[in-house]
Amino acid sequence: MPAVVKVLALAVLCSLATACSLFKFPGVHRIEVQQGNIVNQEMVDQLKPGMTRRQVRFVLGTPLLEDTFNPNRWDYVNRVRDRDGEETQKRFTVYFNGDQLIATSGDWQPASWPG
């Protein structure tokens, strides 16, 4: 009987040791993970109607998504996972007519934008 108890105790200990990811140990350093484009209000405020694609790319950077089927739309997406594991996502989209910026949408709006 004691051999069976030892085997069961060993199995329980092994199960607990492999399940460490279920527990959050105090003092363990967790980093903030950021993915995508970094866009902020100051950058968006620099946009003006009629800017060229090149000017928009200079201000906001290369878009994360350039839709092959809709070349007049660029999407900038930013995801941040904080140290607690909570994830937030922000999105900003610019629209063109040919080579001219005509509209924006998303979590920020340019301060000087008409309308």
Phi, psi and chi 1 to 4 in degrees:
 res  aa     phi    psi   chi1   chi2   chi3   chi4
   1 MET       -  -41.6 -136.1   23.6  163.8      -
   2 PRO   -62.2  -30.0  -16.1   22.7      -      -
   3 ALA   -66.6  -38.6      -      -      -      -
   4 VAL   -66.5  -40.3  173.2      -      -      -
   5 VAL   -64.2  -41.0  172.7      -      -      -
   6 LYS   -63.8  -42.6  -72.4 -179.5 -177.6  178.0
   7 VAL   -64.3  -42.6  169.3      -      -      -
   8 LEU   -65.3  -41.5  -75.4  175.4      -      -
   9 ALA   -63.4  -41.6      -      -      -      -
  10 LEU   -64.2  -39.9 -175.4   60.7      -      -
  11 ALA   -64.8  -40.6      -      -      -      -
  12 VAL   -66.2  -43.2  168.3      -      -      -
  13 LEU   -62.9  -41.6  -74.8  173.3      -      -
  14 CYS   -64.4  -40.4  -72.3      -      -      -
  15 SER   -63.2  -42.8  -63.4      -      -      -
  16 LEU   -67.3  -37.8  -73.5  175.4      -      -
  17 ALA   -67.9  -35.3      -      -      -      -
  18 THR   -80.9  -13.0   58.4      -      -      -
  19 ALA   -97.3   23.0      -      -      -      -
  20 CYS   -62.4  -25.5  -73.6      -      -      -
  21 SER   -69.0  -15.5   63.5      -      -      -
  22 LEU   -76.2  -21.9  -60.8  175.1      -      -
  23 PHE  -104.7  144.1  -56.3  108.2      -      -
  24 LYS  -103.7  111.1  -68.3 -173.9  178.1  179.1
  25 PHE   -81.7  134.3  -67.1  104.7      -      -
  26 PRO   -67.2  144.6   20.8  -27.4      -      -
  27 GLY    86.6   -3.4      -      -      -      -
  28 VAL   -81.4  128.4  173.3      -      -      -
  29 HIS   -78.1  123.6  179.1   69.7      -      -
  30 ARG  -117.2  137.2  -63.4 -175.0 -169.6  -83.0
  31 ILE   -99.2  157.4   61.4  169.0      -      -
  32 GLU   -83.5  131.4 -178.8  177.0  -82.3      -
  33 VAL  -109.9  123.7  178.1      -      -      -
  34 GLN  -119.0  131.7 -175.1  164.2    1.9      -
  35 GLN  -130.1  145.7  -64.6  177.0  -45.0      -
  36 GLY    99.6 -157.2      -      -      -      -
  37 ASN   -89.4  138.5  -59.4   98.2      -      -
  38 ILE   -90.9  111.6  -61.9  173.0      -      -
  39 VAL  -125.9  135.9  175.4      -      -      -
  40 ASN  -133.8  173.7   56.2   38.4      -      -
  41 GLN   -62.0  -36.5 -173.1   63.6   47.0      -
  42 GLU   -61.9  -39.5  -67.7   79.6   26.5      -
  43 MET   -67.2  -44.0  -65.2  165.6   69.8      -
  44 VAL   -65.2  -35.7  172.3      -      -      -
  45 ASP   -64.9  -17.4  -74.9  -17.6      -      -
  46 GLN   -79.7  -12.5  -64.8  177.4   37.3      -
  47 LEU   -75.5  141.2  -62.6  176.9      -      -
  48 LYS  -133.8  145.2  -52.8  -78.7 -175.2 -114.2
  49 PRO   -58.2  140.2  -19.6   28.8      -      -
  50 GLY    90.7   -3.8      -      -      -      -
  51 MET   -62.6  150.2  -70.4  177.4   79.8      -
  52 THR   -81.0  165.8   65.1      -      -      -
  53 ARG   -59.0  -39.4  -69.1  173.7 -174.3  -99.4
  54 ARG   -63.8  -41.6 -173.6  174.3  177.7 -174.3
  55 GLN   -65.4  -41.0  -69.0  169.8  -36.3      -
  56 VAL   -64.3  -41.8  172.3      -      -      -
  57 ARG   -64.2  -34.6 -169.1 -179.8  -58.1  -97.9
  58 PHE   -65.6  -40.4  179.0   77.3      -      -
  59 VAL   -75.9  -47.5  171.5      -      -      -
  60 LEU   -99.7  -16.2  -62.1  177.3      -      -
  61 GLY    91.4 -179.3      -      -      -      -
  62 THR   -71.3  130.0  -56.8      -      -      -
  63 PRO   -67.4  148.9   22.6  -29.5      -      -
  64 LEU   -67.9  -37.8 -175.8   64.7      -      -
  65 LEU  -126.1  122.5  -59.7  170.2      -      -
  66 GLU  -118.6  107.4  -76.2 -172.5   64.4      -
  67 ASP   -71.3  124.3 -169.3  -10.0      -      -
  68 THR   -63.9  -34.8  -54.7      -      -      -
  69 PHE   -86.5  -13.3  -60.5  107.0      -      -
  70 ASN  -136.5   80.3 -171.5   -0.7      -      -
  71 PRO   -69.8   -7.8   24.9  -31.9      -      -
  72 ASN   -93.5   15.3  -68.1  -36.9      -      -
  73 ARG  -134.4  129.6  173.2 -178.1  172.1  156.6
  74 TRP  -120.4  134.5  -70.9   -5.2      -      -
  75 ASP  -113.9  131.5  -68.3  -63.0      -      -
  76 TYR  -113.5  117.9  -65.8   84.4      -      -
  77 VAL  -122.0  138.0 -179.4      -      -      -
  78 ASN  -133.1  124.5 -178.5  -75.7      -      -
  79 ARG  -118.1  136.7  -78.7 -165.9 -175.6  126.8
  80 VAL  -130.5  126.3  177.3      -      -      -
  81 ARG  -108.6  117.6 -172.7  178.1   67.6 -142.5
  82 ASP   -81.4 -177.3   64.2   13.2      -      -
  83 ARG   -66.6  -22.2  -65.8  174.8 -176.3 -179.9
  84 ASP   -86.8   -2.7  -62.0  -32.7      -      -
  85 GLY    92.3    0.9      -      -      -      -
  86 GLU   -79.4  137.0  -66.6 -177.6   33.2      -
  87 GLU  -112.8  132.7 -169.7  171.8  -61.4      -
  88 THR  -122.1  148.6   58.2      -      -      -
  89 GLN  -132.5  135.8  176.7  175.3  -48.2      -
  90 LYS  -123.9  147.1  -62.3 -132.6  179.6 -154.9
  91 ARG  -136.7  141.2 -170.4  176.2  -91.0  -85.8
  92 PHE  -141.9  134.1 -175.2   67.8      -      -
  93 THR  -127.2  137.0  -55.5      -      -      -
  94 VAL  -117.2  144.7  -66.6      -      -      -
  95 TYR  -121.5  140.4  -58.2   92.9      -      -
  96 PHE  -121.0  153.9  -63.6   93.8      -      -
  97 ASN  -119.3  101.8 -176.7    6.6      -      -
  98 GLY    71.1 -112.7      -      -      -      -
  99 ASP  -111.3   10.1 -167.4   40.4      -      -
 100 GLN  -110.3  133.7  -56.0  -66.7  -49.7      -
 101 LEU   -70.6  126.4  177.6   64.0      -      -
 102 ILE  -120.1  -23.3   58.6  168.2      -      -
 103 ALA  -159.8  162.0      -      -      -      -
 104 THR  -139.2  160.1   65.7      -      -      -
 105 SER  -155.2  162.1   66.5      -      -      -
 106 GLY   129.1 -156.0      -      -      -      -
 107 ASP   -76.8  -13.1  -66.9  -46.2      -      -
 108 TRP  -127.1  154.0  -59.5  -82.5      -      -
 109 GLN  -133.7  138.1  -77.5  -61.0   67.6      -
 110 PRO   -61.3  137.0  -19.6   29.5      -      -
 111 ALA   -65.8  -36.3      -      -      -      -
 112 SER   -94.0   10.9   62.4      -      -      -
 113 TRP   -72.0  133.3 -159.6  -97.2      -      -
 114 PRO   -69.3  149.1   22.9  -29.4      -      -
 115 GLY   102.9      -      -      -      -      -
